[in-house]
Amino acid sequence: MTTPTQPNIKLQNSEDYRENYANSVQVRVNVWDFFLVFGTLQQQTETQVDIQNFQGIYLSPQQAKALLGILQHNVAGYESTFGEIKLDPRMAAPGPIH
C-alpha cells in the first residue's frame, strides 16, 4: 500500500483572525459535532466564579480526535521539559452533559 504524498500547506490568517487568552473551555457534544466554548474565568469570591465566553467553535468528530492527539503530544512535551501540570481538584468536577 502506497503512502499518500503530504501536500504543501500554506497557512494564512483571514481578515477577522484574532488571538485571545482563555482559561475556561466548555465542551458540548452531540452525534454530529463537538462544540468548544472559550472564555475567561474570574473568581470573584470563594463561592462565586464569573465566566465571560467570547468564542464558540464547532469541530467534526474527526477534527476533535485529531485535536486530542495534538494536545496530548504537546502536553507530554511540555511536561517533559517543565514538569507535571497540576490541576486544581475543585475544577475537575464533572459538569452537565449536553
Protein Blocks (a to p, Z undefined) as FASTA:
>chain_A
ZZdddddddddddfkbccdddfbdcddddfkbccddddddddfblmlccdddfbdcdddf
klmmmmmmmmmmmmmmmmmmnopadddfklmpccddZZ
